[in-house]
Amino acid sequence: MKQNKYILLALVPLLISVGVNIYQWERLRIADKKSEYINRDFTAAIGRIGAGIEEGKLPGTIALEYAFKMSALLEYTTYDKRITAQYASIVPLKLRDMVLNGQPIKDAPYIKNLLHTLSNDPENIKINNEIIKFFLQE
């Protein structure tokens, strides 16, 4: 009888530990799903900026909306902020400045292609640098 009590006393902490581990695993799984959703939304926003960019016209409302959405989501993505923060801060501000100053877009197909490529790989340093160079020369 005493042996059963000792076995039961040994099993209780083990069962509690297993329960806590399962709970933590589930919380991590949910957090990973949220991170994946935010990352997808971030990359989609990058790609959708191009929808509001047309040759010889001012950046459209769609381009501005998605550029600022991209910038807002940056804080919550799992992408490397040292890379993504550069273009995520420059693109929305330059597009807004272009609208305010009445400056039309030049080389729209080129920037659309860069944005599409960047949406597939947001941490691509080469494309990041090309986008920054493009917007800073405007």
N, CA, C and O atoms as CSV, one atom per row, in Angstrom:
chain,resi,resn,atom,element,x,y,z
A,1,MET,N,N,0.820,-1.198,0.000
A,1,MET,CA,C,0.000,0.000,0.000
A,1,MET,C,C,0.864,1.263,0.000
A,1,MET,O,O,0.567,2.229,-0.704
A,2,LYS,N,N,1.944,1.244,0.803
A,2,LYS,CA,C,2.830,2.400,0.846
A,2,LYS,C,C,3.534,2.599,-0.485
A,2,LYS,O,O,3.799,3.730,-0.893
A,3,GLN,N,N,3.835,1.497,-1.161
A,3,GLN,CA,C,4.493,1.598,-2.471
A,3,GLN,C,C,3.584,2.301,-3.468
A,3,GLN,O,O,4.058,3.110,-4.266
A,4,ASN,N,N,2.306,2.015,-3.438
A,4,ASN,CA,C,1.356,2.661,-4.352
A,4,ASN,C,C,1.306,4.171,-4.116
A,4,ASN,O,O,1.204,4.942,-5.070
A,5,LYS,N,N,1.378,4.602,-2.838
A,5,LYS,CA,C,1.377,6.023,-2.522
A,5,LYS,C,C,2.618,6.703,-3.092
A,5,LYS,O,O,2.538,7.798,-3.648
A,6,TYR,N,N,3.766,6.043,-2.948
A,6,TYR,CA,C,5.005,6.622,-3.467
A,6,TYR,C,C,4.998,6.705,-4.989
A,6,TYR,O,O,5.465,7.686,-5.569
A,7,ILE,N,N,4.471,5.682,-5.621
A,7,ILE,CA,C,4.370,5.692,-7.089
A,7,ILE,C,C,3.424,6.807,-7.524
A,7,ILE,O,O,3.704,7.538,-8.473
A,8,LEU,N,N,2.310,6.925,-6.824
A,8,LEU,CA,C,1.343,7.976,-7.153
A,8,LEU,C,C,1.960,9.363,-6.934
A,8,LEU,O,O,1.768,10.262,-7.753
A,9,LEU,N,N,2.689,9.536,-5.846
A,9,LEU,CA,C,3.351,10.809,-5.575
A,9,LEU,C,C,4.417,11.121,-6.620
A,9,LEU,O,O,4.654,12.289,-6.928
A,10,ALA,N,N,5.049,10.117,-7.158
A,10,ALA,CA,C,6.063,10.326,-8.201
A,10,ALA,C,C,5.402,10.643,-9.540
A,10,ALA,O,O,5.957,11.399,-10.337
A,11,LEU,N,N,4.237,10.080,-9.794
A,11,LEU,CA,C,3.555,10.290,-11.076
A,11,LEU,C,C,2.868,11.653,-11.175
A,11,LEU,O,O,2.752,12.203,-12.270
A,12,VAL,N,N,2.417,12.201,-10.059
A,12,VAL,CA,C,1.701,13.481,-10.090
A,12,VAL,C,C,2.564,14.593,-10.690
A,12,VAL,O,O,2.095,15.275,-11.601
A,13,PRO,N,N,3.803,14.814,-10.228
A,13,PRO,CA,C,4.622,15.863,-10.859
A,13,PRO,C,C,4.916,15.576,-12.331
A,13,PRO,O,O,4.994,16.494,-13.147
A,14,LEU,N,N,5.076,14.311,-12.658
A,14,LEU,CA,C,5.322,13.936,-14.044
A,14,LEU,C,C,4.114,14.285,-14.919
A,14,LEU,O,O,4.276,14.836,-16.008
A,15,LEU,N,N,2.927,13.971,-14.455
A,15,LEU,CA,C,1.714,14.286,-15.209
A,15,LEU,C,C,1.507,15.795,-15.324
A,15,LEU,O,O,1.088,16.286,-16.373
A,16,ILE,N,N,1.795,16.523,-14.265
A,16,ILE,CA,C,1.690,17.985,-14.317
A,16,ILE,C,C,2.677,18.535,-15.339
A,16,ILE,O,O,2.336,19.419,-16.125
A,17,SER,N,N,3.889,18.016,-15.327
A,17,SER,CA,C,4.907,18.466,-16.275
A,17,SER,C,C,4.488,18.188,-17.719
A,17,SER,O,O,4.656,19.041,-18.590
A,18,VAL,N,N,3.950,17.014,-17.968
A,18,VAL,CA,C,3.486,16.672,-19.317
A,18,VAL,C,C,2.356,17.621,-19.734
A,18,VAL,O,O,2.330,18.100,-20.867
A,19,GLY,N,N,1.433,17.887,-18.819
A,19,GLY,CA,C,0.326,18.797,-19.122
A,19,GLY,C,C,0.803,20.202,-19.451
A,19,GLY,O,O,0.312,20.823,-20.394
A,20,VAL,N,N,1.759,20.704,-18.678
A,20,VAL,CA,C,2.302,22.040,-18.932
A,20,VAL,C,C,3.032,22.067,-20.271
A,20,VAL,O,O,2.909,23.036,-21.020
A,21,ASN,N,N,3.783,21.026,-20.578
A,21,ASN,CA,C,4.497,20.959,-21.858
A,21,ASN,C,C,3.532,20.945,-23.039
A,21,ASN,O,O,3.787,21.599,-24.050
A,22,ILE,N,N,2.447,20.223,-22.928
A,22,ILE,CA,C,1.445,20.185,-24.009
A,22,ILE,C,C,0.812,21.569,-24.172
A,22,ILE,O,O,0.602,22.022,-25.297
A,23,TYR,N,N,0.514,22.228,-23.082
A,23,TYR,CA,C,-0.061,23.569,-23.117
A,23,TYR,C,C,0.904,24.549,-23.801
A,23,TYR,O,O,0.497,25.322,-24.669
A,24,GLN,N,N,2.166,24.512,-23.410
A,24,GLN,CA,C,3.161,25.405,-24.010
A,24,GLN,C,C,3.355,25.111,-25.489
A,24,GLN,O,O,3.497,26.031,-26.294
A,25,TRP,N,N,3.362,23.845,-25.844
A,25,TRP,CA,C,3.500,23.466,-27.254
A,25,TRP,C,C,2.347,24.049,-28.069
A,25,TRP,O,O,2.559,24.568,-29.166
A,26,GLU,N,N,1.148,23.966,-27.542
A,26,GLU,CA,C,-0.023,24.503,-28.251
A,26,GLU,C,C,0.082,26.025,-28.395
A,26,GLU,O,O,-0.239,26.569,-29.452
A,27,ARG,N,N,0.522,26.703,-27.354
A,27,ARG,CA,C,0.700,28.160,-27.433
A,27,ARG,C,C,1.748,28.540,-28.479
A,27,ARG,O,O,1.552,29.499,-29.226
A,28,LEU,N,N,2.849,27.806,-28.543
A,28,LEU,CA,C,3.887,28.061,-29.544
A,28,LEU,C,C,3.362,27.813,-30.957
A,28,LEU,O,O,3.680,28.552,-31.888
A,29,ARG,N,N,2.561,26.773,-31.102
A,29,ARG,CA,C,1.981,26.467,-32.411
A,29,ARG,C,C,1.068,27.601,-32.871
A,29,ARG,O,O,1.093,27.978,-34.042
A,30,ILE,N,N,0.276,28.138,-31.976
A,30,ILE,CA,C,-0.608,29.261,-32.308
A,30,ILE,C,C,0.216,30.502,-32.648
A,30,ILE,O,O,-0.101,31.216,-33.600
A,31,ALA,N,N,1.271,30.761,-31.877
A,31,ALA,CA,C,2.131,31.923,-32.147
A,31,ALA,C,C,2.810,31.784,-33.507
A,31,ALA,O,O,2.950,32.769,-34.232
A,32,ASP,N,N,3.232,30.573,-33.858
A,32,ASP,CA,C,3.848,30.349,-35.169
A,32,ASP,C,C,2.855,30.610,-36.296
A,32,ASP,O,O,3.216,31.177,-37.327
A,33,LYS,N,N,1.615,30.199,-36.103
A,33,LYS,CA,C,0.587,30.450,-37.125
A,33,LYS,C,C,0.358,31.948,-37.302
A,33,LYS,O,O,0.200,32.430,-38.424
A,34,LYS,N,N,0.339,32.681,-36.189
A,34,LYS,CA,C,0.153,34.132,-36.266
A,34,LYS,C,C,1.330,34.773,-36.995
A,34,LYS,O,O,1.139,35.670,-37.816
A,35,SER,N,N,2.536,34.319,-36.702
A,35,SER,CA,C,3.722,34.861,-37.372
A,35,SER,C,C,3.682,34.579,-38.865
A,35,SER,O,O,4.018,35.446,-39.671
A,36,GLU,N,N,3.277,33.380,-39.235
A,36,GLU,CA,C,3.168,33.033,-40.651
A,36,GLU,C,C,2.136,33.916,-41.345
A,36,GLU,O,O,2.356,34.375,-42.466
A,37,TYR,N,N,1.016,34.152,-40.678
A,37,TYR,CA,C,-0.035,34.998,-41.249
A,37,TYR,C,C,0.482,36.427,-41.455
A,37,TYR,O,O,0.252,37.028,-42.505
A,38,ILE,N,N,1.173,36.960,-40.460
A,38,ILE,CA,C,1.705,38.321,-40.570
A,38,ILE,C,C,2.759,38.392,-41.674
A,38,ILE,O,O,2.790,39.356,-42.439
A,39,ASN,N,N,3.616,37.383,-41.761
A,39,ASN,CA,C,4.633,37.360,-42.825
A,39,ASN,C,C,3.984,37.321,-44.204
A,39,ASN,O,O,4.424,38.021,-45.116
A,40,ARG,N,N,2.938,36.506,-44.361
A,40,ARG,CA,C,2.232,36.450,-45.652
A,40,ARG,C,C,1.579,37.780,-45.978
A,40,ARG,O,O,1.614,38.231,-47.123
A,41,ASP,N,N,0.981,38.409,-44.971
A,41,ASP,CA,C,0.339,39.704,-45.179
A,41,ASP,C,C,1.378,40.770,-45.552
A,41,ASP,O,O,1.116,41.628,-46.395
A,42,PHE,N,N,2.544,40.712,-44.926
A,42,PHE,CA,C,3.640,41.646,-45.212
A,42,PHE,C,C,4.115,41.486,-46.656
A,42,PHE,O,O,4.246,42.472,-47.381
A,43,THR,N,N,4.371,40.250,-47.071
A,43,THR,CA,C,4.854,40.023,-48.439
A,43,THR,C,C,3.770,40.357,-49.465
A,43,THR,O,O,4.074,40.853,-50.550
A,44,ALA,N,N,2.513,40.088,-49.128
A,44,ALA,CA,C,1.424,40.443,-50.045
A,44,ALA,C,C,1.330,41.957,-50.206
A,44,ALA,O,O,1.083,42.451,-51.306
A,45,ALA,N,N,1.522,42.686,-49.125
A,45,ALA,CA,C,1.474,44.157,-49.190
A,45,ALA,C,C,2.588,44.680,-50.096
A,45,ALA,O,O,2.374,45.620,-50.861
A,46,ILE,N,N,3.764,44.082,-50.015
A,46,ILE,CA,C,4.871,44.496,-50.886
A,46,ILE,C,C,4.481,44.302,-52.345
A,46,ILE,O,O,4.656,45.199,-53.170
A,47,GLY,N,N,3.954,43.130,-52.651
A,47,GLY,CA,C,3.567,42.839,-54.027
A,47,GLY,C,C,2.437,43.713,-54.539
A,47,GLY,O,O,2.393,44.042,-55.724
A,48,ARG,N,N,1.528,44.088,-53.657
A,48,ARG,CA,C,0.354,44.870,-54.067
A,48,ARG,C,C,0.646,46.350,-54.245
A,48,ARG,O,O,-0.172,47.077,-54.809
A,49,ILE,N,N,1.785,46.801,-53.781
A,49,ILE,CA,C,2.154,48.204,-54.010
A,49,ILE,C,C,2.182,48.481,-55.510
A,49,ILE,O,O,1.779,49.554,-55.957
A,50,GLY,N,N,2.655,47.513,-56.275
A,50,GLY,CA,C,2.758,47.667,-57.725
A,50,GLY,C,C,1.417,47.891,-58.419
A,50,GLY,O,O,1.379,48.417,-59.531
A,51,ALA,N,N,0.311,47.497,-57.773
A,51,ALA,CA,C,-1.009,47.686,-58.387
A,51,ALA,C,C,-1.353,49.162,-58.547
A,51,ALA,O,O,-2.162,49.525,-59.401
A,52,GLY,N,N,-0.749,49.997,-57.740
A,52,GLY,CA,C,-1.046,51.430,-57.822
A,52,GLY,C,C,0.039,52.227,-58.512
A,52,GLY,O,O,0.087,53.452,-58.401
A,53,ILE,N,N,0.912,51.531,-59.228
A,53,ILE,CA,C,2.014,52.212,-59.910
A,53,ILE,C,C,1.831,52.067,-61.413
A,53,ILE,O,O,1.792,50.958,-61.945
A,54,GLU,N,N,1.720,53.203,-62.085
A,54,GLU,CA,C,1.591,53.226,-63.544
A,54,GLU,C,C,2.566,54.243,-64.114
A,54,GLU,O,O,2.820,55.292,-63.523
A,55,GLU,N,N,3.098,53.907,-65.267
A,55,GLU,CA,C,4.082,54.764,-65.939
A,55,GLU,C,C,3.501,56.151,-66.212
A,55,GLU,O,O,2.414,56.279,-66.776
A,56,GLY,N,N,4.233,57.182,-65.808
A,56,GLY,CA,C,3.855,58.550,-66.111
A,56,GLY,C,C,2.725,59.103,-65.273
A,56,GLY,O,O,2.264,60.217,-65.522
A,57,LYS,N,N,2.262,58.347,-64.276
A,57,LYS,CA,C,1.180,58.815,-63.409
A,57,LYS,C,C,1.679,58.901,-61.973
A,57,LYS,O,O,2.695,58.312,-61.604
A,58,LEU,N,N,0.936,59.651,-61.186
A,58,LEU,CA,C,1.244,59.721,-59.761
A,58,LEU,C,C,0.964,58.360,-59.119
A,58,LEU,O,O,0.100,57.625,-59.596
A,59,PRO,N,N,1.683,58.013,-58.043
A,59,PRO,CA,C,1.364,56.776,-57.335
A,59,PRO,C,C,-0.094,56.803,-56.889
A,59,PRO,O,O,-0.578,57.812,-56.376
A,60,GLY,N,N,-0.781,55.693,-57.088
A,60,GLY,CA,C,-2.192,55.625,-56.747
A,60,GLY,C,C,-2.424,55.401,-55.261
A,60,GLY,O,O,-1.500,55.126,-54.496
A,61,THR,N,N,-3.674,55.528,-54.884
A,61,THR,CA,C,-4.071,55.320,-53.495
A,61,THR,C,C,-3.732,53.904,-53.040
A,61,THR,O,O,-3.330,53.685,-51.898
A,62,ILE,N,N,-3.901,52.949,-53.952
A,62,ILE,CA,C,-3.597,51.548,-53.614
A,62,ILE,C,C,-2.118,51.402,-53.264
A,62,ILE,O,O,-1.771,50.728,-52.294
A,63,ALA,N,N,-1.253,52.027,-54.047
A,63,ALA,CA,C,0.191,51.945,-53.776
A,63,ALA,C,C,0.514,52.533,-52.403
A,63,ALA,O,O,1.285,51.953,-51.638
A,64,LEU,N,N,-0.071,53.668,-52.103
A,64,LEU,CA,C,0.173,54.294,-50.797
A,64,LEU,C,C,-0.378,53.443,-49.656
A,64,LEU,O,O,0.280,53.260,-48.632
A,65,GLU,N,N,-1.586,52.930,-49.842
A,65,GLU,CA,C,-2.216,52.119,-48.809
A,65,GLU,C,C,-1.362,50.900,-48.471
A,65,GLU,O,O,-1.096,50.623,-47.301
A,66,TYR,N,N,-0.939,50.185,-49.492
A,66,TYR,CA,C,-0.163,48.972,-49.237
A,66,TYR,C,C,1.269,49.278,-48.797
A,66,TYR,O,O,1.868,48.489,-48.066
A,67,ALA,N,N,1.814,50.387,-49.220
A,67,ALA,CA,C,3.152,50.765,-48.763
A,67,ALA,C,C,3.136,51.054,-47.263
A,67,ALA,O,O,4.031,50.629,-46.532
A,68,PHE,N,N,2.125,51.772,-46.816
A,68,PHE,CA,C,2.049,52.058,-45.382
A,68,PHE,C,C,1.642,50.820,-44.583
A,68,PHE,O,O,2.038,50.672,-43.427
A,69,LYS,N,N,0.861,49.940,-45.188
A,69,LYS,CA,C,0.526,48.678,-44.523
A,69,LYS,C,C,1.794,47.843,-44.342
A,69,LYS,O,O,2.025,47.272,-43.276
A,70,MET,N,N,2.612,47.780,-45.398
A,70,MET,CA,C,3.878,47.063,-45.319
A,70,MET,C,C,4.728,47.636,-44.183
A,70,MET,O,O,5.302,46.889,-43.391
A,71,SER,N,N,4.799,48.935,-44.113
A,71,SER,CA,C,5.591,49.598,-43.082
A,71,SER,C,C,5.063,49.286,-41.682
A,71,SER,O,O,5.845,49.069,-40.756
A,72,ALA,N,N,3.751,49.265,-41.529
A,72,ALA,CA,C,3.149,48.979,-40.221
A,72,ALA,C,C,3.366,47.527,-39.809
A,72,ALA,O,O,3.610,47.246,-38.635
A,73,LEU,N,N,3.280,46.612,-40.756
A,73,LEU,CA,C,3.447,45.192,-40.434
A,73,LEU,C,C,4.901,44.820,-40.150
A,73,LEU,O,O,5.168,43.790,-39.530
A,74,LEU,N,N,5.822,45.635,-40.590
A,74,LEU,CA,C,7.243,45.331,-40.410
A,74,LEU,C,C,7.586,44.988,-38.966
A,74,LEU,O,O,8.360,44.066,-38.711
A,75,GLU,N,N,7.020,45.720,-38.035
A,75,GLU,CA,C,7.341,45.521,-36.621
A,75,GLU,C,C,6.985,44.116,-36.142
A,75,GLU,O,O,7.584,43.618,-35.189
A,76,TYR,N,N,6.021,43.475,-36.790
A,76,TYR,CA,C,5.512,42.191,-36.309
A,76,TYR,C,C,5.985,40.997,-37.138
A,76,TYR,O,O,5.655,39.857,-36.812
A,77,THR,N,N,6.740,41.236,-38.187
A,77,THR,CA,C,7.225,40.123,-39.005
A,77,THR,C,C,8.425,39.460,-38.348
A,77,THR,O,O,9.043,40.008,-37.436
A,78,THR,N,N,8.732,38.282,-38.831
A,78,THR,CA,C,9.913,37.575,-38.330
A,78,THR,C,C,11.112,37.797,-39.249
A,78,THR,O,O,12.183,37.231,-39.029
A,79,TYR,N,N,10.928,38.619,-40.273
A,79,TYR,CA,C,12.044,38.903,-41.176
A,79,TYR,C,C,13.073,39.788,-40.482
A,79,TYR,O,O,12.756,40.497,-39.526
A,80,ASP,N,N,14.301,39.740,-40.970
A,80,ASP,CA,C,15.409,40.499,-40.396
A,80,ASP,C,C,15.157,41.997,-40.570
A,80,ASP,O,O,15.133,42.504,-41.691
A,81,LYS,N,N,14.972,42.686,-39.470
A,81,LYS,CA,C,14.645,44.119,-39.498
A,81,LYS,C,C,15.794,44.968,-40.047
A,81,LYS,O,O,15.567,46.058,-40.571
A,82,ARG,N,N,17.016,44.470,-39.926
A,82,ARG,CA,C,18.158,45.236,-40.445
A,82,ARG,C,C,18.071,45.373,-41.963
A,82,ARG,O,O,18.587,46.333,-42.535
A,83,ILE,N,N,17.424,44.423,-42.605
A,83,ILE,CA,C,17.283,44.459,-44.067
A,83,ILE,C,C,15.953,45.098,-44.458
A,83,ILE,O,O,15.918,46.030,-45.262
A,84,THR,N,N,14.877,44.601,-43.895
A,84,THR,CA,C,13.541,45.033,-44.316
A,84,THR,C,C,13.191,46.454,-43.895
A,84,THR,O,O,12.418,47.126,-44.577
A,85,ALA,N,N,13.747,46.917,-42.785
A,85,ALA,CA,C,13.407,48.265,-42.298
A,85,ALA,C,C,13.863,49.346,-43.261
A,85,ALA,O,O,13.276,50.427,-43.303
A,86,GLN,N,N,14.893,49.068,-44.028
A,86,GLN,CA,C,15.412,50.076,-44.954
A,86,GLN,C,C,14.374,50.432,-46.012
A,86,GLN,O,O,14.027,51.602,-46.176
A,87,TYR,N,N,13.881,49.429,-46.726
A,87,TYR,CA,C,12.913,49.757,-47.782
A,87,TYR,C,C,11.518,50.003,-47.223
A,87,TYR,O,O,10.739,50.745,-47.822
A,88,ALA,N,N,11.189,49.394,-46.086
A,88,ALA,CA,C,9.854,49.582,-45.522
A,88,ALA,C,C,9.639,51.002,-45.012
A,88,ALA,O,O,8.500,51.445,-44.863
A,89,SER,N,N,10.711,51.704,-44.749
A,89,SER,CA,C,10.545,53.096,-44.320
A,89,SER,C,C,10.682,54.064,-45.487
A,89,SER,O,O,10.055,55.123,-45.481
A,90,ILE,N,N,11.479,53.729,-46.477
A,90,ILE,CA,C,11.723,54.634,-47.609
A,90,ILE,C,C,10.570,54.622,-48.611
A,90,ILE,O,O,10.123,55.681,-49.053
A,91,VAL,N,N,10.091,53.445,-48.968
A,91,VAL,CA,C,9.074,53.333,-50.035
A,91,VAL,C,C,7.810,54.132,-49.725
A,91,VAL,O,O,7.405,54.944,-50.557
A,92,PRO,N,N,7.166,53.944,-48.567
A,92,PRO,CA,C,5.932,54.705,-48.332
A,92,PRO,C,C,6.143,56.221,-48.316
A,92,PRO,O,O,5.324,56.978,-48.837
A,93,LEU,N,N,7.237,56.643,-47.720
A,93,LEU,CA,C,7.480,58.088,-47.638
A,93,LEU,C,C,7.774,58.691,-49.003
A,93,LEU,O,O,7.308,59.789,-49.307
A,94,LYS,N,N,8.536,57.990,-49.822
A,94,LYS,CA,C,8.834,58.503,-51.167
A,94,LYS,C,C,7.592,58.504,-52.051
A,94,LYS,O,O,7.392,59.437,-52.829
A,95,LEU,N,N,6.754,57.472,-51.943
A,95,LEU,CA,C,5.508,57.460,-52.721
A,95,LEU,C,C,4.609,58.621,-52.299
A,95,LEU,O,O,4.016,59.292,-53.144
A,96,ARG,N,N,4.511,58.853,-50.997
A,96,ARG,CA,C,3.695,59.975,-50.515
A,96,ARG,C,C,4.262,61.305,-51.000
A,96,ARG,O,O,3.511,62.185,-51.421
A,97,ASP,N,N,5.581,61.454,-50.944
A,97,ASP,CA,C,6.211,62.683,-51.423
A,97,ASP,C,C,5.965,62.892,-52.911
A,97,ASP,O,O,5.761,64.019,-53.364
A,98,MET,N,N,5.985,61.799,-53.668
A,98,MET,CA,C,5.730,61.907,-55.108
A,98,MET,C,C,4.311,62.423,-55.367
A,98,MET,O,O,4.093,63.244,-56.258
A,99,VAL,N,N,3.359,61.936,-54.584
A,99,VAL,CA,C,1.972,62.395,-54.742
A,99,VAL,C,C,1.867,63.866,-54.354
A,99,VAL,O,O,1.268,64.659,-55.080
A,100,LEU,N,N,2.442,64.228,-53.223
A,100,LEU,CA,C,2.347,65.606,-52.740
A,100,LEU,C,C,3.039,66.603,-53.666
A,100,LEU,O,O,2.590,67.741,-53.803
A,101,ASN,N,N,4.132,66.179,-54.299
A,101,ASN,CA,C,4.887,67.061,-55.194
A,101,ASN,C,C,4.458,66.946,-56.658
A,101,ASN,O,O,5.015,67.621,-57.524
A,102,GLY,N,N,3.477,66.098,-56.932
A,102,GLY,CA,C,2.996,65.932,-58.304
A,102,GLY,C,C,4.025,65.294,-59.225
A,102,GLY,O,O,4.053,65.584,-60.421
A,103,GLN,N,N,4.848,64.448,-58.689
A,103,GLN,CA,C,5.925,63.815,-59.464
A,103,GLN,C,C,5.456,62.444,-59.974
A,103,GLN,O,O,5.183,61.553,-59.170
A,104,PRO,N,N,5.360,62.267,-61.288
A,104,PRO,CA,C,4.894,60.989,-61.831
A,104,PRO,C,C,5.962,59.895,-61.712
A,104,PRO,O,O,7.152,60.169,-61.554
A,105,ILE,N,N,5.496,58.665,-61.793
A,105,ILE,CA,C,6.377,57.491,-61.723
A,105,ILE,C,C,7.112,57.326,-63.047
A,105,ILE,O,O,6.523,57.433,-64.122
A,106,LYS,N,N,8.402,57.064,-62.944
A,106,LYS,CA,C,9.209,56.719,-64.115
A,106,LYS,C,C,9.644,55.277,-63.954
A,106,LYS,O,O,9.844,54.808,-62.834
A,107,ASP,N,N,9.792,54.571,-65.063
A,107,ASP,CA,C,10.223,53.168,-65.043
A,107,ASP,C,C,9.293,52.286,-64.209
A,107,ASP,O,O,9.757,51.488,-63.394
A,108,ALA,N,N,7.998,52.429,-64.409
A,108,ALA,CA,C,7.020,51.652,-63.645
A,108,ALA,C,C,7.210,50.141,-63.797
A,108,ALA,O,O,7.154,49.431,-62.794
A,109,PRO,N,N,7.434,49.615,-65.019
A,109,PRO,CA,C,7.621,48.165,-65.127
A,109,PRO,C,C,8.823,47.676,-64.305
A,109,PRO,O,O,8.785,46.595,-63.717
A,110,TYR,N,N,9.873,48.475,-64.274
A,110,TYR,CA,C,11.073,48.110,-63.526
A,110,TYR,C,C,10.783,48.027,-62.026
A,110,TYR,O,O,11.161,47.053,-61.375
A,111,ILE,N,N,10.114,49.047,-61.475
A,111,ILE,CA,C,9.840,49.047,-60.038
A,111,ILE,C,C,8.814,47.979,-59.682
A,111,ILE,O,O,8.894,47.374,-58.613
A,112,LYS,N,N,7.847,47.741,-60.571
A,112,LYS,CA,C,6.876,46.668,-60.328
A,112,LYS,C,C,7.578,45.319,-60.260
A,112,LYS,O,O,7.262,44.486,-59.410
A,113,ASN,N,N,8.527,45.110,-61.159
A,113,ASN,CA,C,9.281,43.857,-61.165
A,113,ASN,C,C,10.103,43.720,-59.879
A,113,ASN,O,O,10.160,42.640,-59.292
A,114,LEU,N,N,10.736,44.807,-59.445
A,114,LEU,CA,C,11.500,44.769,-58.196
A,114,LEU,C,C,10.599,44.443,-57.003
A,114,LEU,O,O,10.962,43.632,-56.150
A,115,LEU,N,N,9.440,45.069,-56.947
A,115,LEU,CA,C,8.515,44.823,-55.844
A,115,LEU,C,C,8.005,43.387,-55.862
A,115,LEU,O,O,7.868,42.757,-54.814
A,116,HIS,N,N,7.722,42.871,-57.062
A,116,HIS,CA,C,7.267,41.479,-57.171
A,116,HIS,C,C,8.357,40.523,-56.687
A,116,HIS,O,O,8.075,39.581,-55.946
A,117,THR,N,N,9.596,40.764,-57.104
A,117,THR,CA,C,10.714,39.927,-56.680
A,117,THR,C,C,10.907,40.022,-55.174
A,117,THR,O,O,11.144,39.014,-54.507
A,118,LEU,N,N,10.806,41.227,-54.642
A,118,LEU,CA,C,10.970,41.427,-53.209
A,118,LEU,C,C,9.854,40.752,-52.419
A,118,LEU,O,O,10.090,40.266,-51.312
A,119,SER,N,N,8.657,40.716,-52.966
A,119,SER,CA,C,7.553,40.063,-52.254
A,119,SER,C,C,7.786,38.556,-52.129
A,119,SER,O,O,7.273,37.925,-51.205
A,120,ASN,N,N,8.548,37.986,-53.043
A,120,ASN,CA,C,8.880,36.559,-52.954
A,120,ASN,C,C,10.041,36.301,-52.003
A,120,ASN,O,O,10.165,35.203,-51.462
A,121,ASP,N,N,10.891,37.301,-51.794
A,121,ASP,CA,C,12.039,37.162,-50.893
A,121,ASP,C,C,12.323,38.513,-50.233
A,121,ASP,O,O,13.179,39.260,-50.707
A,122,PRO,N,N,11.614,38.836,-49.142
A,122,PRO,CA,C,11.746,40.143,-48.516
A,122,PRO,C,C,13.130,40.450,-47.937
A,122,PRO,O,O,13.429,41.603,-47.625
A,123,GLU,N,N,13.956,39.445,-47.797
A,123,GLU,CA,C,15.288,39.670,-47.236
A,123,GLU,C,C,16.373,39.682,-48.304
A,123,GLU,O,O,17.557,39.554,-47.990
A,124,ASN,N,N,15.979,39.835,-49.559
A,124,ASN,CA,C,16.933,39.863,-50.666
A,124,ASN,C,C,17.667,41.212,-50.652
A,124,ASN,O,O,17.088,42.248,-50.980
A,125,ILE,N,N,18.923,41.183,-50.276
A,125,ILE,CA,C,19.694,42.418,-50.111
A,125,ILE,C,C,19.911,43.136,-51.440
A,125,ILE,O,O,19.880,44.365,-51.495
A,126,LYS,N,N,20.127,42.381,-52.501
A,126,LYS,CA,C,20.363,42.998,-53.814
A,126,LYS,C,C,19.130,43.793,-54.262
A,126,LYS,O,O,19.247,44.946,-54.678
A,127,ILE,N,N,17.960,43.175,-54.175
A,127,ILE,CA,C,16.719,43.851,-54.578
A,127,ILE,C,C,16.428,45.006,-53.622
A,127,ILE,O,O,15.991,46.075,-54.049
A,128,ASN,N,N,16.666,44.791,-52.351
A,128,ASN,CA,C,16.501,45.846,-51.346
A,128,ASN,C,C,17.300,47.082,-51.749
A,128,ASN,O,O,16.773,48.195,-51.750
A,129,ASN,N,N,18.562,46.884,-52.089
A,129,ASN,CA,C,19.424,48.002,-52.485
A,129,ASN,C,C,18.948,48.669,-53.775
A,129,ASN,O,O,19.024,49.891,-53.907
A,130,GLU,N,N,18.460,47.875,-54.722
A,130,GLU,CA,C,17.960,48.443,-55.980
A,130,GLU,C,C,16.710,49.293,-55.741
A,130,GLU,O,O,16.558,50.356,-56.344
A,131,ILE,N,N,15.827,48.835,-54.876
A,131,ILE,CA,C,14.609,49.607,-54.569
A,131,ILE,C,C,14.973,50.922,-53.885
A,131,ILE,O,O,14.442,51.978,-54.227
A,132,ILE,N,N,15.874,50.847,-52.926
A,132,ILE,CA,C,16.295,52.062,-52.225
A,132,ILE,C,C,16.944,53.032,-53.212
A,132,ILE,O,O,16.653,54.228,-53.196
A,133,LYS,N,N,17.816,52.518,-54.062
A,133,LYS,CA,C,18.486,53.365,-55.072
A,133,LYS,C,C,17.453,54.008,-55.996
A,133,LYS,O,O,17.547,55.195,-56.309
A,134,PHE,N,N,16.470,53.222,-56.431
A,134,PHE,CA,C,15.439,53.730,-57.331
A,134,PHE,C,C,14.661,54.874,-56.677
A,134,PHE,O,O,14.474,55.928,-57.284
A,135,PHE,N,N,14.214,54.665,-55.455
A,135,PHE,CA,C,13.389,55.671,-54.798
A,135,PHE,C,C,14.182,56.889,-54.338
A,135,PHE,O,O,13.637,57.991,-54.270
A,136,LEU,N,N,15.438,56.708,-54.030
A,136,LEU,CA,C,16.237,57.860,-53.603
A,136,LEU,C,C,16.661,58.733,-54.776
A,136,LEU,O,O,16.962,59.912,-54.590
A,137,GLN,N,N,16.688,58.170,-55.981
A,137,GLN,CA,C,17.052,58.985,-57.153
A,137,GLN,C,C,15.845,59.753,-57.649
A,137,GLN,O,O,16.004,60.749,-58.355
A,138,GLU,N,N,14.657,59.326,-57.306
A,138,GLU,CA,C,13.431,59.988,-57.786
A,138,GLU,C,C,13.333,61.387,-57.245
A,138,GLU,O,O,12.371,62.096,-57.540
